Amino acid sequence: MQSSHSTELNLSPLVPAYDSILELIPYQAGKPVEELTREYGVSDVVKLASNENPRGCSPHVTLAITEQLGQLARYPDGNGYYLKQALADFNDVRVDQITLGNGSDDLLDILARSFAGADDAIIYSQYAFIVYPMLAKMQGATGIEVPAHRFGHDLKAMSEAVQDNPNTKMVFIANPNNPTGTQLSHQELQAFMGSVPRSVLVVLDEAYIEYSPESNNRALLDEFDNVVIVRTFSKAYGLAGLRVGYALSSVPVADLLNRIRQPFNVSRVALAAAAAALNDQDFIEKTRLTNQEQMRWLEKQFDALGLGFIKSHANFIMVEIEVEMEDITAASIHQALLEQGVIVRPLEGYGLPNWLRITVGIAEDNMRLIDTLRSILTDD
């Protein structure tokens, strides 16, 4: 029997960070191809919005996935033994320094839940990955955004922010940075780590490390026990649909994270696929070289179109839409591209309303982008 009266459930006393969570804007991922087809009836779609690998994944991955299809009724190995062994060998670390995650976002979430609470502060840069302030709000922590320097991390200012806020528990640094593509040198990060108290955990988000091997900061683990390096198989390895990432850290940090993470947070298929992907470094090298070649081509095209851009060390490029026509804006260009079947990423949510982030695709996709963009900009 239905009650004669109803009251709206008051969640505030039930959720510790209720007010902070209400301030969150749900994460807006790149528009799926299927959604664009439904909205505009466009069947020939080029997606350059989510920094996926346009080459797909290694053929060895396809074989590894096929071999798992008969085992889908079985739970995965909760410890991820074989993948951890492969990662330990590849990164020259101990197995007990590794934590596996359902993509790198899962690991960032586990880190925030483990190390930050309502009375703590989390520091991150302006124009850095939008998930960092979201994590601070979800924990009810104080998020401190440090102004960017030339669209990248200002490590000196971030160090000062740590000193000015003794309740700082975590610092997030994306290198290369998303969405700007800027990069910090190993020397810069080493100096920063030396300036930060050992009581502050520094998380290096290296989602795009395969596109810029010189930004590999694995060596910091040998010098600082308060650094965590987070990586993913979603970008260069082409496994975005499977969701698998990993963290490298000191043994005590990894032990804590592995106690908190869900026991089966990486699926059987993902474990096998990631191990196969890691073993095919020829595929990664070809991916990197293709990305470099196409990035240079795109830069020349943007120059020819009179569009500014930020030099990128990842597999995307941030392009400025500032032309001498009042009706041409980043939003209008984004919309016009969508209507013609080209998906890119608007950056208004990052505080960059005049910019678009464009994933570097294969040659055919990049030519389609430039041809479409040129027609939009020159349309009378």
ChimeraX attribute file (.defattr): number of C-alpha atoms within 10 A of each C-alpha:
attribute: neighborCount
match mode: 1-to-1
recipient: residues
	/A:1	3
	/A:2	5
	/A:3	5
	/A:4	5
	/A:5	5
	/A:6	7
	/A:7	5
	/A:8	5
	/A:9	7
	/A:10	8
	/A:11	9
	/A:12	10
	/A:13	8
	/A:14	9
	/A:15	11
	/A:16	14
	/A:17	18
	/A:18	16
	/A:19	13
	/A:20	17
	/A:21	18
	/A:22	11
	/A:23	11
	/A:24	13
	/A:25	9
	/A:26	10
	/A:27	10
	/A:28	9
	/A:29	9
	/A:30	15
	/A:31	16
	/A:32	13
	/A:33	17
	/A:34	12
	/A:35	11
	/A:36	20
	/A:37	16
	/A:38	10
	/A:39	10
	/A:40	12
	/A:41	13
	/A:42	17
	/A:43	13
	/A:44	10
	/A:45	19
	/A:46	21
	/A:47	25
	/A:48	25
	/A:49	22
	/A:50	19
	/A:51	27
	/A:52	22
	/A:53	22
	/A:54	20
	/A:55	16
	/A:56	14
	/A:57	23
	/A:58	21
	/A:59	12
	/A:60	17
	/A:61	24
	/A:62	14
	/A:63	13
	/A:64	19
	/A:65	18
	/A:66	13
	/A:67	13
	/A:68	16
	/A:69	11
	/A:70	9
	/A:71	11
	/A:72	11
	/A:73	8
	/A:74	9
	/A:75	10
	/A:76	19
	/A:77	15
	/A:78	15
	/A:79	15
	/A:80	20
	/A:81	12
	/A:82	13
	/A:83	23
	/A:84	22
	/A:85	16
	/A:86	17
	/A:87	21
	/A:88	17
	/A:89	12
	/A:90	11
	/A:91	11
	/A:92	11
	/A:93	19
	/A:94	16
	/A:95	18
	/A:96	18
	/A:97	20
	/A:98	27
	/A:99	24
	/A:100	31
	/A:101	29
	/A:102	20
	/A:103	25
	/A:104	23
	/A:105	21
	/A:106	18
	/A:107	23
	/A:108	20
	/A:109	19
	/A:110	19
	/A:111	22
	/A:112	21
	/A:113	16
	/A:114	15
	/A:115	17
	/A:116	22
	/A:117	19
	/A:118	14
	/A:119	12
	/A:120	19
	/A:121	22
	/A:122	30
	/A:123	25
	/A:124	27
	/A:125	27
	/A:126	20
	/A:127	23
	/A:128	27
	/A:129	19
	/A:130	17
	/A:131	14
	/A:132	23
	/A:133	22
	/A:134	20
	/A:135	23
	/A:136	28
	/A:137	23
	/A:138	22
	/A:139	26
	/A:140	21
	/A:141	23
	/A:142	20
	/A:143	21
	/A:144	20
	/A:145	17
	/A:146	20
	/A:147	16
	/A:148	17
	/A:149	13
	/A:150	10
	/A:151	17
	/A:152	23
	/A:153	24
	/A:154	17
	/A:155	21
	/A:156	12
	/A:157	15
	/A:158	23
	/A:159	20
	/A:160	13
	/A:161	17
	/A:162	22
	/A:163	14
	/A:164	10
	/A:165	14
	/A:166	13
	/A:167	17
	/A:168	24
	/A:169	22
	/A:170	25
	/A:171	23
	/A:172	21
	/A:173	25
	/A:174	26
	/A:175	27
	/A:176	28
	/A:177	25
	/A:178	27
	/A:179	26
	/A:180	26
	/A:181	23
	/A:182	21
	/A:183	20
	/A:184	18
	/A:185	13
	/A:186	16
	/A:187	10
	/A:188	11
	/A:189	18
	/A:190	15
	/A:191	13
	/A:192	15
	/A:193	21
	/A:194	12
	/A:195	15
	/A:196	18
	/A:197	16
	/A:198	13
	/A:199	13
	/A:200	19
	/A:201	24
	/A:202	24
	/A:203	23
	/A:204	22
	/A:205	24
	/A:206	23
	/A:207	24
	/A:208	27
	/A:209	20
	/A:210	24
	/A:211	22
	/A:212	18
	/A:213	11
	/A:214	13
	/A:215	19
	/A:216	17
	/A:217	18
	/A:218	18
	/A:219	12
	/A:220	18
	/A:221	17
	/A:222	11
	/A:223	12
	/A:224	17
	/A:225	17
	/A:226	21
	/A:227	24
	/A:228	25
	/A:229	22
	/A:230	25
	/A:231	25
	/A:232	29
	/A:233	26
	/A:234	23
	/A:235	23
	/A:236	29
	/A:237	26
	/A:238	23
	/A:239	24
	/A:240	20
	/A:241	11
	/A:242	18
	/A:243	21
	/A:244	26
	/A:245	26
	/A:246	23
	/A:247	25
	/A:248	27
	/A:249	28
	/A:250	19
	/A:251	15
	/A:252	13
	/A:253	23
	/A:254	20
	/A:255	15
	/A:256	15
	/A:257	23
	/A:258	19
	/A:259	10
	/A:260	13
	/A:261	19
	/A:262	15
	/A:263	15
	/A:264	16
	/A:265	19
	/A:266	22
	/A:267	20
	/A:268	21
	/A:269	19
	/A:270	26
	/A:271	27
	/A:272	22
	/A:273	29
	/A:274	26
	/A:275	20
	/A:276	22
	/A:277	25
	/A:278	20
	/A:279	17
	/A:280	16
	/A:281	14
	/A:282	12
	/A:283	18
	/A:284	20
	/A:285	14
	/A:286	12
	/A:287	23
	/A:288	18
	/A:289	12
	/A:290	17
	/A:291	25
	/A:292	19
	/A:293	13
	/A:294	18
	/A:295	25
	/A:296	12
	/A:297	15
	/A:298	21
	/A:299	19
	/A:300	12
	/A:301	17
	/A:302	17
	/A:303	11
	/A:304	10
	/A:305	15
	/A:306	13
	/A:307	14
	/A:308	16
	/A:309	18
	/A:310	16
	/A:311	17
	/A:312	22
	/A:313	24
	/A:314	30
	/A:315	28
	/A:316	26
	/A:317	25
	/A:318	23
	/A:319	21
	/A:320	20
	/A:321	21
	/A:322	15
	/A:323	15
	/A:324	8
	/A:325	8
	/A:326	7
	/A:327	10
	/A:328	14
	/A:329	18
	/A:330	23
	/A:331	19
	/A:332	13
	/A:333	19
	/A:334	19
	/A:335	16
	/A:336	16
	/A:337	18
	/A:338	21
	/A:339	17
	/A:340	20
	/A:341	23
	/A:342	24
	/A:343	26
	/A:344	24
	/A:345	24
	/A:346	23
	/A:347	18
	/A:348	13
	/A:349	12
	/A:350	14
	/A:351	10
	/A:352	15
	/A:353	15
	/A:354	15
	/A:355	24
	/A:356	25
	/A:357	23
	/A:358	24
	/A:359	25
	/A:360	28
	/A:361	27
	/A:362	18
	/A:363	17
	/A:364	9
	/A:365	17
	/A:366	21
	/A:367	16
	/A:368	16
	/A:369	24
	/A:370	15
	/A:371	12
	/A:372	16
	/A:373	20
	/A:374	15
	/A:375	11
	/A:376	16
	/A:377	13
	/A:378	8
	/A:379	7
	/A:380	5
